[in-house]
């Protein structure tokens, strides 16, 4: 039997179904009572006037029917209505857990009450678990958002660190690692396209003595001025200016041959000699070694090209400094 047909109309059940059930009980109970009374009268075997027998039978049937209806109402219909109300409560707002201090009397009503209380407690427990699951879901979403932000910040930090790794901290130009990567890439491009590629290694003359005389702060400022001059002179998108370490710099000039690079570097030496350093600390001079790869003068590798320029610098240093030497 569906609990919807037993629930009270106030609790949302259908009044028509409940009335139909009661009507069937009202018709069935008197019939059952009449059968019981008839059997009882027959078993007595007495002979009474027809009117008196019918009257007494009618009264007995009415009394027995009323008693049965009251018992059914009290012991069956009311507990089932409460049970139906408890089931409906499980689909609505959360309900508090039922206290277990009051223990109902034994019987059908007590068992149904116990079932109803257990269902209400289960509803409360399920609702609490659902709330807990929703809180966990919200917390998980928040943690995912924080993790995403942290991941973005980490990627930004990695990009920043990668930039620092490829940049000289003092002068702000490329460092040797960045230069080596670019040299290999441009050398392969020049080989593939049969193009030109010039490399010049530049070294400040007697810079260690300059540092001892004027101090490292002035020396650092001088290196920064030299780096700025190199960036101003070699500012094409393809030009690369880097600091190899200490007072040694290098330039990479894709698409430039030996003669053109020599003219630009000689002008650079003149500009550096005319450059006044901070606090009137005099001027600096450059020794330069230049090597250039071309289809007519190829090199086996990028490292061989750089080594040729470095050897030309060594010759310039031992020839009296402040001069440019060409690789053989």
C-alpha positions in Angstrom: 0.0 0.0 0.0 1.5 3.4 -1.0 2.2 5.8 1.9 0.8 8.7 -0.2 -2.7 7.2 0.4 -2.2 7.1 4.1 -0.6 10.5 4.8 -2.6 13.3 6.3 -3.9 16.0 3.9 -2.1 18.6 5.9 1.2 16.9 5.2 0.6 16.8 1.4 -1.2 13.5 0.8 -4.4 13.2 -1.4 -7.7 13.6 0.6 -9.5 11.6 -2.1 -7.3 8.5 -1.7 -7.6 8.7 2.1 -11.4 9.0 1.9 -11.5 6.1 -0.5 -9.6 3.9 2.0 -11.9 4.9 4.9 -15.0 4.2 2.8 -13.8 0.7 2.0 -13.1 0.1 5.7 -16.5 1.4 6.7 -18.2 -1.1 4.2 -15.9 -4.0 4.9 -15.9 -3.8 8.7 -19.8 -4.0 9.2 -19.9 -6.9 6.8 -17.3 -8.7 8.8 -19.0 -7.9 12.0 -22.4 -9.1 10.6 -20.8 -12.4 9.7 -19.3 -12.8 13.1 -22.6 -12.0 14.9 -24.5 -14.4 12.6 -22.1 -17.2 13.4 -22.4 -16.4 17.0 -26.3 -16.4 16.9 -26.3 -19.6 15.0 -24.0 -21.3 17.5 -26.4 -20.3 20.3 -29.2 -22.1 18.5 -31.9 -20.0 20.3 -35.3 -19.3 18.8 -36.5 -15.7 19.4 -39.0 -13.5 17.6 -37.8 -12.2 14.3 -38.0 -8.5 15.3 -36.1 -9.0 18.5 -33.4 -11.1 16.9 -32.9 -8.6 14.1 -32.7 -5.6 16.5 -30.2 -7.4 18.8 -28.1 -8.5 15.7 -28.1 -4.9 14.3 -26.9 -3.5 17.7 -24.2 -6.1 18.0 -23.1 -5.4 14.4 -22.9 -1.6 15.0 -21.0 -2.0 18.3 -18.6 -4.5 16.9 -18.0 -2.4 13.8 -17.4 0.8 15.8 -14.9 -1.0 18.0 -13.1 -2.4 15.0 -13.0 0.9 13.2 -11.6 2.7 16.4 -8.9 0.0 16.8 -7.9 0.2 13.1 -7.8 4.0 13.3 -5.7 4.0 16.5 -3.4 1.1 15.8 -3.0 1.3 12.0 -4.0 4.5 10.2 -2.5 7.0 12.6 1.0 5.3 12.7 0.9 4.9 9.0 0.1 8.6 8.5 3.1 9.5 10.7 5.2 7.1 8.7 4.1 8.8 5.5 4.8 12.2 7.0 8.3 11.1 7.9 8.9 9.8 4.4 7.8 13.1 2.9 10.0 15.0 5.3 13.0 13.2 3.8 12.3 15.1 0.5 12.0 18.5 2.1 14.1 20.6 4.5 16.5 19.0 6.9 15.0 17.8 10.2 16.7 17.4 13.5 17.6 14.0 14.8 14.9 12.5 16.9 15.7 11.9 20.6 16.0 8.3 21.7 15.1 8.9 25.4 11.3 8.2 24.9 10.8 4.5 24.2 7.2 3.8 22.9 5.1 0.9 24.2 5.3 -2.4 22.3 2.9 -3.1 19.6 2.2 -2.2 15.9 2.0 1.5 16.7 5.3 1.4 18.6 7.0 -0.4 15.7 5.8 2.1 13.1 6.8 5.0 15.3 10.2 3.4 15.7 10.5 3.1 11.9 9.4 6.7 11.4 12.0 7.9 14.0 14.7 5.9 12.3 13.8 7.4 8.9 13.9 10.9 10.3 17.3 10.2 11.8 18.5 8.8 8.5 17.2 11.9 6.8 19.1 14.2 9.2 22.3 12.1 8.8 22.0 12.2 5.0 21.4 16.0 5.0 24.5 16.5 7.2 26.6 14.4 4.8 25.3 16.3 1.8 26.2 19.6 3.5 29.7 18.3 4.3 30.1 17.1 0.7 29.1 20.5 -0.6 31.6 22.2 1.8 34.3 19.9 0.6 33.4 20.7 -3.1 33.6 24.4 -2.4 36.9 24.0 -0.6 38.3 21.9 -3.5 37.3 24.5 -6.0 39.0 27.2 -3.9 42.1 25.1 -3.7 42.1 24.5 -7.4 41.8 28.3 -8.0 44.7 28.9 -5.6 46.8 26.2 -7.3 46.1 27.7 -10.7 47.2 31.2 -9.5 50.3 29.6 -7.9 51.1 27.8 -11.2 50.7 31.1 -13.2 53.0 32.9 -10.7 55.5 30.1 -10.9 55.5 30.2 -14.7 56.0 34.0 -14.6 58.9 33.5 -12.1 60.5 30.9 -14.3 60.3 33.2 -17.3 61.9 35.9 -15.2 64.6 33.6 -14.1 65.2 32.4 -17.6 65.7 36.0 -18.7 68.1 36.6 -15.8 70.1 33.5 -16.8 70.5 34.9 -20.3 71.3 38.5 -19.2 74.5 39.9 -17.6 73.6 41.3 -14.2 75.9 44.3 -14.3 75.5 45.6 -17.8 72.1 44.3 -18.8 73.3 42.9 -22.1 73.4 39.2 -23.1 75.7 36.9 -21.2 78.0 34.2 -22.7 75.3 31.5 -22.5 72.9 33.5 -24.6 75.6 34.5 -27.0 76.7 30.9 -27.5 73.2 29.8 -28.3 72.7 32.7 -30.8 76.1 32.0 -32.4 75.3 28.4 -33.1 71.9 29.3 -34.6 73.3 32.1 -36.8 76.2 30.0 -37.9 73.9 27.2 -39.1 71.8 29.8 -40.9 74.8 31.4 -42.6 75.9 27.9 -43.8 72.5 27.0 -45.0 72.0 30.3 -46.9 75.7 30.7 -47.9 75.6 34.1 -46.2 78.0 36.3 -44.2 78.7 36.2 -40.4 81.2 38.4 -38.5 82.3 37.9 -34.9 84.4 40.4 -33.0 85.9 39.9 -29.5 86.7 43.1 -27.7 88.8 43.6 -24.6 89.4 46.8 -22.6 93.1 47.5 -22.3 94.8 47.3 -18.9 91.4 47.3 -17.2 92.7 45.5 -14.1 95.1 48.3 -13.4 92.2 50.8 -14.0 90.2 49.0 -11.3 93.1 49.1 -8.9 93.6 52.8 -9.5 90.1 54.0 -9.4 88.2 51.3 -7.5 85.7 48.7 -8.5 82.7 51.0 -8.4 84.3 53.2 -11.1 85.3 50.1 -13.0 81.7 48.8 -12.9 80.4 52.2 -14.1 83.0 52.1 -17.0 81.8 48.6 -18.0 78.2 49.9 -18.1 79.2 52.8 -20.3 81.0 50.5 -22.7 78.0 48.2 -22.9 75.8 51.1 -23.6 78.1 52.3 -26.4 78.1 48.8 -27.9 74.2 48.7 -27.9 74.0 52.1 -29.5 76.5 51.1 -32.3 75.1 47.6 -33.0 71.3 48.0 -32.8 70.0 46.0 -35.7 67.5 43.3 -34.8 70.0 40.7 -35.8 73.0 42.2 -34.0 74.0 40.6 -30.7 76.2 42.3 -28.0 77.3 40.2 -25.0 79.7 40.3 -22.1 81.9 37.2 -21.9 83.1 38.1 -18.5 85.3 40.6 -16.8 86.3 43.3 -19.3 85.8 41.2 -22.4 82.8 41.7 -24.8 81.8 40.1 -28.0 79.6 41.2 -31.0 77.8 39.0 -33.5 77.0 40.6 -36.9 74.9 38.4 -39.2 75.0 39.4 -42.9 78.2 41.4 -42.4 81.5 40.7 -44.1 85.1 41.3 -43.0 85.6 44.7 -44.6 82.3 46.2 -43.4 82.8 44.9 -39.9 86.3 46.3 -39.8 85.1 49.8 -40.7 82.4 49.7 -38.0 84.8 48.4 -35.3 87.5 51.0 -36.1 84.9 53.7 -35.6 83.9 52.1 -32.3 87.5 52.3 -31.1 87.6 56.0 -31.8 84.2 56.6 -30.0 85.4 54.7 -27.0 88.6 56.7 -26.8 86.6 59.9 -26.9 84.2 58.6 -24.3 84.7 60.4 -21.0 84.2 58.2 -18.0 82.3 59.3 -14.8 84.1 61.6 -12.4 86.7 62.5 -15.0 88.6 59.2 -14.7 90.2 59.5 -18.1 89.4 57.2 -21.1 89.7 53.6 -22.0 91.0 51.8 -25.2 90.0 48.6 -26.9 91.8 45.7 -28.5 89.7 43.9 -31.0 90.0 40.5 -32.8 87.8 40.1 -35.8 86.8 36.9 -37.8 84.3 36.6 -40.6 82.8 33.6 -42.3 81.7 33.7 -45.9 81.3 31.2 -48.8 84.8 32.1 -49.9 86.2 31.7 -46.3 84.1 29.0 -44.5 84.7 27.7 -41.0 84.0 24.2 -39.9 82.0 25.2 -36.8 80.7 28.2 -34.8 83.3 27.4 -32.2 86.1 27.6 -34.8 84.8 31.0 -35.9 84.8 32.3 -32.3 88.3 30.8 -31.7 89.7 32.6 -34.8 88.4 35.9 -33.5 89.9 35.2 -30.0 93.3 34.4 -31.6 93.1 37.7 -33.5 92.5 39.5 -30.2 95.6 37.8 -28.7 97.7 39.1 -31.6 96.3 42.6 -31.1 97.1 42.6 -27.4 100.7 41.5 -28.1 101.1 44.0 -30.9 100.7 46.9 -28.6 97.0 47.1 -27.7 94.5 49.7 -28.8 94.2 48.2 -32.3 92.1 45.8 -34.4 93.5 42.5 -35.7 92.0 40.3 -38.4 91.9 36.6 -38.3 94.0 34.8 -40.9 
